[in-house]
Amino acid sequence: MQQLKEPSGPKGHLLMGVLPRVRRDTLGFLSEVPRLYGPIARYRLGPLQSYLVAHPDGVKRVLQDHVANYTKDHVSYGMVRWIAGNGLVTSQGDFWLRQRRLAQPAFHRQRIGAMAGLMTQATNELLERWADVAAQGKPLQVGPEMMGLTLRIVGDALFGANMAQTTAVVGQSFDVLSVQVVHRFRTFNVLPPILPTRADRAFRASIKTLRGVVQGLITERRKSGEDRGDLLSMFMLARDEETGAQMDDTQIVDEAVTMMVAGHETTATTLSWVWALLHQHPEVEARLHAEVDSVLAGRTPGLEDLPRLPYVRMVVDEALRLYPPVYVLSRKVLKDDELCGFRIRGGASVDISPYATHRLPEFWEEPEQFRPERFTPEQAANRPRFAYFPFLGGPRQCIGNAFALMEAQLIIACVSQRFRLRMVPGYTPTPEPLVTLRPVGGLPMHLERRLSGA
């Protein structure tokens, strides 16, 4: 490692480094640092020596080319393990690889394609309820509505279970955990939530609720003894190739909680931003409506329609660019390395931010603007692979990315045939950087009935 440059970066507070700035304006910090300090920036985040890796070449090395040097032995993942145990998001090494192989068949293209009917059925049932709300002229909290819809779809598609009765408690529990995890990290309160404080009691109760919901699904499935061919059955029936042992309930719960939370929260957040952005950009909305009306002519979309709805997909991609649900993630560096000509010290942390990289002006003209046309095949082919990575990349790329993209496109096609969504006067959608990047305030919107072609 000869002649490597040392990254520069913001100095921050004597004791806390840049933590006070991150607490005040996380997203502003993530987008500003690459502009001021270049592709790799160094700073102190509380006690952690950290690097923000913004350039696609550096991201590629961390997530793909030299992935073994960048581990999940990081304080942020330690906090996630309090909730999801040793599931796919948090596990590593041979154990992670085994679990990934077990889960992979549930996300095979053919199996995902068969789920399209579940997705549109759930959406159309939601729209029937929305019709009554629209007739009364009442606004809806679209964020929670999308959370409920995607949770139902995850329950149906992956667990073979109707989760309608648990939607509210799952959402409330995750809200508590999301707010607390972010607050604990920003204050470096890394102690497990075992104290008799109000916050720790709420944290423990929320974990118990989430895991209890999943344990209930497992118990019911064990009673029936049925192999439904879904993700839950795959985990419950899987056997270790060497020992023949099956997963115990704790590990099944870890995996199922991971899938339940990740599988509905991220898609619901993306859909919320789609509705907000379409309201703010009527010309984009009009083009999307024209495509949906022309292709579908009022009928329910199916998997076979998606290739003929390219603009719907471009709208989803652009919403994911501007507001990636997973807006920052961290890794621990095992050994010294080189990223983009800079020295990275072993023992430090690297922070990777889709939110920051997706706004680099050298890859995105006027990056703050909402322009779905960026994602034509021609334009996408001219960008580096890791200039855009809302589902991460390399071996740890999100296992459910195809599921999420299909789900989002089908939901948008169903909803946009019947309604325009309009934000209530005085509301501005502002991103709130919790575990995911939700719009603050639940996204209150009015529903306007729409006849296909109008």
C-alpha positions in Angstrom: 0.0 0.0 0.0 2.4 2.6 -1.3 1.6 6.3 -1.8 -2.0 6.1 -0.7 -3.8 9.3 0.3 -5.3 9.9 3.7 -8.9 11.0 3.4 -9.9 14.4 4.9 -13.3 15.2 6.4 -15.2 17.2 9.0 -13.6 17.5 12.4 -16.6 17.9 14.6 -16.8 18.0 18.4 -13.8 17.2 20.6 -15.5 14.3 22.3 -18.4 13.4 20.1 -17.0 14.0 16.6 -19.7 14.6 14.0 -22.5 13.0 16.1 -24.1 16.3 17.0 -24.3 17.2 13.3 -25.7 13.8 12.4 -28.3 14.1 15.1 -29.5 17.5 13.8 -29.5 16.7 10.1 -28.5 13.1 9.1 -29.5 13.5 5.5 -27.9 16.9 5.1 -24.7 15.5 6.5 -24.7 12.5 4.1 -25.3 14.6 1.0 -22.9 17.4 2.0 -19.8 15.4 3.0 -19.1 14.0 -0.5 -19.4 17.4 -2.1 -17.0 18.9 0.4 -14.5 16.1 0.9 -14.6 13.9 -2.2 -15.3 10.2 -2.8 -13.9 9.0 0.6 -14.2 11.1 3.7 -13.0 10.5 7.2 -14.6 11.6 10.5 -15.2 10.5 14.0 -18.7 9.3 14.9 -18.6 9.3 18.7 -15.9 6.8 19.6 -15.8 5.3 16.1 -13.3 6.2 13.4 -15.4 6.2 10.3 -15.2 6.7 6.5 -18.1 7.7 4.3 -17.6 5.8 1.0 -19.7 7.6 -1.6 -18.1 6.8 -5.0 -19.5 3.8 -6.9 -16.0 2.3 -7.2 -15.5 2.3 -3.5 -19.0 1.0 -2.8 -18.3 -1.9 -5.3 -15.2 -2.9 -3.5 -16.9 -2.9 -0.1 -20.0 -4.7 -1.1 -18.7 -7.0 -3.9 -15.0 -7.2 -4.7 -13.5 -7.4 -1.2 -16.6 -8.1 0.8 -14.8 -10.4 3.3 -12.8 -7.5 4.6 -16.0 -5.5 5.6 -18.0 -7.3 8.2 -21.2 -6.8 10.2 -19.3 -6.8 13.5 -20.6 -3.2 13.9 -22.5 -1.6 16.7 -25.5 -0.9 14.4 -25.9 -4.5 13.6 -25.6 -5.4 17.3 -28.7 -3.3 17.9 -30.6 -5.0 15.0 -29.7 -8.4 16.5 -31.7 -7.4 19.6 -34.8 -7.5 17.4 -34.1 -10.0 14.6 -31.5 -12.3 16.3 -29.2 -14.1 13.9 -31.4 -13.7 10.8 -30.3 -13.2 7.2 -29.7 -9.4 7.6 -27.4 -9.8 10.6 -25.7 -13.3 10.2 -22.4 -13.8 8.6 -20.0 -16.4 7.1 -20.9 -20.0 6.6 -24.0 -19.8 8.7 -25.4 -16.9 6.6 -24.6 -18.7 3.4 -26.5 -21.8 4.6 -29.5 -19.7 5.6 -29.4 -17.8 2.3 -29.4 -21.0 0.3 -32.4 -22.3 2.4 -34.4 -19.1 1.7 -33.4 -18.7 -2.0 -36.0 -21.1 -3.5 -38.8 -19.0 -1.9 -37.7 -16.1 -4.1 -37.3 -18.0 -7.4 -38.7 -16.1 -10.3 -41.4 -18.6 -11.0 -42.5 -18.7 -7.4 -42.5 -14.9 -7.1 -44.5 -14.7 -10.4 -47.2 -17.0 -8.8 -47.6 -14.4 -6.0 -48.9 -11.7 -8.4 -52.5 -12.7 -7.9 -52.2 -12.4 -4.1 -50.7 -8.9 -4.5 -53.4 -7.6 -6.7 -56.2 -9.2 -4.8 -55.0 -7.6 -1.6 -54.7 -4.2 -3.3 -58.2 -4.4 -4.9 -59.7 -5.2 -1.5 -58.0 -2.2 -0.1 -59.3 -0.1 -2.9 -62.9 -1.2 -2.2 -62.5 0.2 1.3 -60.9 3.4 -0.1 -63.9 3.9 -2.3 -66.0 4.4 0.8 -63.5 6.8 2.3 -63.3 8.8 -1.0 -67.1 9.1 -1.0 -67.0 10.7 2.5 -64.2 13.1 1.4 -62.0 12.1 4.3 -58.2 12.1 4.1 -56.2 8.9 4.7 -52.8 8.3 6.3 -51.3 6.8 3.2 -48.1 5.7 4.9 -49.9 3.4 7.4 -52.2 2.2 4.7 -49.3 1.1 2.6 -47.7 -0.6 5.6 -50.9 -2.6 6.3 -51.2 -3.6 2.6 -47.6 -4.8 2.3 -47.7 -6.6 5.6 -50.8 -8.5 4.4 -49.0 -9.4 1.2 -45.9 -10.7 3.0 -48.2 -12.7 5.3 -50.1 -14.3 2.4 -47.1 -14.8 0.1 -44.3 -15.9 2.4 -46.0 -17.2 5.5 -49.4 -18.5 4.2 -51.2 -16.5 6.9 -53.8 -13.8 7.1 -52.1 -11.1 9.2 -55.0 -8.6 9.0 -55.6 -8.9 12.7 -52.0 -8.2 13.6 -51.2 -5.4 11.3 -51.7 -2.6 13.9 -49.7 -4.3 16.6 -46.8 -5.2 14.3 -46.7 -1.6 13.0 -46.8 -0.1 16.4 -44.1 -2.4 17.7 -41.8 -1.7 14.8 -42.3 2.1 15.2 -41.1 1.9 18.8 -38.1 -0.2 17.8 -37.2 2.0 14.8 -37.2 5.2 16.8 -35.3 3.7 19.7 -32.6 1.9 17.6 -31.8 5.2 15.8 -31.8 7.2 19.0 -29.6 4.6 20.8 -27.1 4.6 18.0 -26.9 8.4 17.8 -26.3 8.6 21.5 -24.1 5.5 21.6 -26.3 3.8 24.2 -25.1 0.4 23.2 -26.3 -1.4 26.4 -28.9 -4.1 25.8 -32.4 -2.9 26.7 -32.5 -4.8 30.0 -33.0 -1.9 32.5 -36.4 -1.2 34.2 -36.7 2.2 32.5 -39.7 3.1 30.5 -37.8 3.1 27.2 -36.2 -0.4 27.8 -39.6 -1.8 28.9 -41.2 -0.5 25.7 -38.3 -1.9 23.7 -38.6 -5.4 25.2 -42.4 -5.4 24.9 -42.2 -4.5 21.2 -39.7 -7.3 20.6 -41.9 -9.7 22.4 -44.9 -8.7 20.3 -43.1 -9.1 17.0 -41.6 -12.4 17.9 -44.8 -13.6 19.4 -46.7 -13.0 16.2 -44.2 -15.1 14.3 -44.1 -17.8 16.9 -47.9 -18.0 16.6 -47.6 -18.7 12.9 -45.0 -21.4 13.5 -47.2 -23.1 16.2 -50.2 -23.1 13.9 -48.1 -24.6 11.1 -46.7 -27.3 13.3 -50.2 -28.3 14.4 -51.4 -28.6 10.8 -48.2 -30.4 9.7 -48.9 -28.9 6.2 -46.1 -28.2 3.7 -47.4 -25.2 1.8 -44.2 -24.7 -0.2 -43.8 -21.1 1.2 -40.9 -19.6 3.0 -42.1 -20.6 6.4 -42.4 -24.3 5.4 -38.9 -24.1 3.8 -37.4 -23.0 7.0 -39.4 -25.4 9.2 -38.6 -28.5 7.0 -35.0 -27.7 6.2 -32.3 -30.0 7.5 -28.6 -29.5 7.9 -26.7 -31.4 5.1 -24.2 -32.7 7.6 -26.1 -33.4 10.8 -29.6 -33.8 9.5 -30.8 -31.4 12.3 -33.7 -29.1 11.7 -33.7 -25.4 12.7 -35.1 -24.8 16.1 -37.9 -22.3 16.7 -35.6 -19.6 17.8 -33.8 -19.5 14.5 -37.0 -19.8 12.5 -38.4 -16.9 14.4 -35.1 -14.9 13.7 -35.5 -15.5 10.0 -39.2 -14.9 9.8 -39.1 -11.7 11.8 -36.3 -10.5 9.5 -38.4 -11.3 6.4 -41.6 -9.9 7.9 -40.1 -6.5 8.8 -37.8 -6.1 5.8 -40.4 -7.5 3.4 -43.1 -5.0 4.2 -41.5 -1.9 5.6 -39.2 -1.1 2.7 -41.8 -1.5 0.0 -44.4 0.4 1.9 -42.0 3.3 2.4 -41.2 3.3 -1.3 -44.8 3.4 -2.3 -45.5 6.3 0.1 -42.8 8.3 -1.7 -44.2 7.4 -5.1 -47.6 8.8 -4.1 -46.1 12.0 -2.7 -43.9 12.5 -5.8 -46.7 11.9 -8.2 -48.8 14.5 -6.5 -45.9 17.0 -6.7 -45.2 16.2 -10.4 -48.5 16.1 -12.3 -46.7 15.7 -15.7 -45.2 12.4 -14.5 -48.5 11.3 -13.0 -50.2 12.0 -16.3 -47.7 10.0 -18.3 -48.0 7.1 -15.8 -51.8 7.2 -16.1 -51.6 7.2 -19.8 -49.4 4.1 -19.9 -51.6 2.2 -17.3 -54.8 3.1 -19.1 -53.4 2.1 -22.5 -52.0 -1.2 -21.4 -54.6 -2.4 -19.0 -57.8 -0.7 -20.2 -59.3 -0.9 -16.7 -58.5 -4.6 -15.9 -56.4 -5.9 -13.1 -52.7 -6.2 -14.0 -50.9 -9.4 -14.0 -47.2 -10.4 -14.1 -47.3 -10.6 -17.9 -48.2 -6.9 -18.1 -45.2 -5.6 -16.3 -42.8 -5.6 -19.3 -45.5 -3.4 -21.0 -45.5 -0.9 -18.1 -41.9 0.4 -18.3 -42.8 3.9 -17.1 -44.3 2.5 -13.9 -41.0 0.8 -13.2 -39.1 4.0 -14.0 -41.2 5.9 -11.5 -40.4 3.2 -8.8 -36.7 3.3 -9.6 -36.6 7.1 -9.4 -38.4 7.1 -6.1 -35.9 4.6 -4.8 -33.1 6.8 -6.0 -34.3 9.9 -4.2 -35.5 8.2 -1.1 -33.9 4.7 -0.7 -35.5 3.0 2.3 -32.1 1.8 3.5 -30.4 5.1 3.3 -27.1 4.3 5.1 -25.4 1.1 6.4 -22.1 0.4 8.1 -19.4 -2.2 8.1 -16.3 -2.9 10.2 -13.0 -3.0 8.4 -10.9 -6.0 9.2 -7.6 -5.0 7.6 -6.1 -2.0 6.0 -7.4 -1.5 2.5 -7.4 0.9 -0.5 -10.6 2.6 -1.7 -10.4 5.0 -4.7 -6.7 5.6 -3.9 -7.3 6.3 -0.2 -6.0 4.3 2.7 -8.7 2.7 4.9 -7.5 1.6 8.3 -8.3 -1.8 9.8 -10.5 -1.6 12.9 -12.4 1.5 11.6 -15.9 1.6 10.2 -17.1 2.4 6.7 -20.5 4.0 6.1 -22.1 3.5 2.8 -25.1 5.6 1.8 -27.3 5.0 -1.2 -28.9 8.4 -0.3 -25.5 10.1 -0.8 -24.3 8.2 -3.8 -27.7 8.6 -5.6 -27.1 12.3 -5.4 -23.6 12.6 -6.8 -23.8 15.2 -9.6 -21.1 13.4 -11.7 -23.6 10.6 -12.2 -26.9 12.3 -11.8 -27.7 15.6 -13.5 -29.7 17.9 -11.2 -29.8 15.1 -8.7 -32.5 16.6 -6.5 -35.1 16.6 -9.3 -37.6 13.8 -9.8 -37.0 12.5 -13.3 -38.1 8.9 -14.0 -36.6 9.2 -17.5 -33.2 8.7 -16.0 -34.0 5.0 -15.9 -34.4 4.3 -19.6 -32.2 1.3 -20.6 -29.9 3.6 -22.5 -29.3 6.0 -19.6 -29.0 3.1 -17.1 -26.3 1.4 -19.2 -24.1 4.5 -19.1 -23.9 4.6 -15.3 -21.5 2.5 -13.1 -23.3 -0.5 -11.5 -23.0 1.0 -8.0 -24.1 4.5 -8.8 -27.5 3.1 -8.0 -28.0 0.4 -5.3 -31.2 0.7 -3.4 -31.1 -3.1 -2.8 -27.3 -3.0 -2.0 -25.3 -5.4 -4.2 -22.8 -8.2 -4.3 -23.4 -11.5 -2.4 -25.5 -9.6 0.3 -27.9 -8.0 -2.2 -31.4 -8.0 -0.9 -32.9 -11.5 -1.4 -36.4 -10.0 -1.9 -35.6 -7.3 -4.5 -37.5 -8.9 -7.3 -40.5 -9.6 -5.0 -40.5 -5.9 -3.9 -40.2 -4.5 -7.4 -43.0 -6.6 -8.7 -45.2 -5.8 -5.7 -44.6 -2.1 -6.0 -45.4 -2.0 -9.8 -48.6 -4.1 -9.4 -49.9 -1.9 -6.5 -49.2 1.3 -8.4 -50.9 0.0 -11.5 -54.0 -1.1 -9.5 -54.3 2.1 -7.4 -53.6 4.6 -10.2 -56.4 3.2 -12.3 -59.0 4.2 -9.7 -57.6 7.1 -7.7 -55.4 10.2 -7.7 -53.9 10.8 -4.3 -53.6 14.4 -3.2 -51.8 15.7 -0.2 -53.8 17.6 2.3 -53.3 21.4 2.1 -50.3 22.6 4.2 -48.6 19.2 4.4 -45.1 18.8 3.0 -43.6 15.3 2.8 -40.3 15.5 4.7 -38.0 12.4 5.0 -37.5 11.1 8.5 -34.3 9.1 8.9 -35.3 6.3 11.2 -34.4 2.7 10.4 -36.0 3.4 7.0 -36.6 6.7 5.3 -40.3 7.4 5.8 -42.2 10.6 5.1 -42.9 12.4 8.4 -46.5 12.5 9.6 -47.8 9.4 7.9 -48.5 11.2 4.5 -52.1 12.4 4.8 -53.8 12.5 1.4 -57.2 12.9 -0.1 -58.5 10.3 -2.6 -59.9 11.5 -5.9 -61.9 9.0 -7.9 -60.6 8.4 -11.3 -62.2 6.8 -14.3 -59.7 4.9 -16.5 -58.6 7.3 -19.3 -59.6 10.5 -17.4 
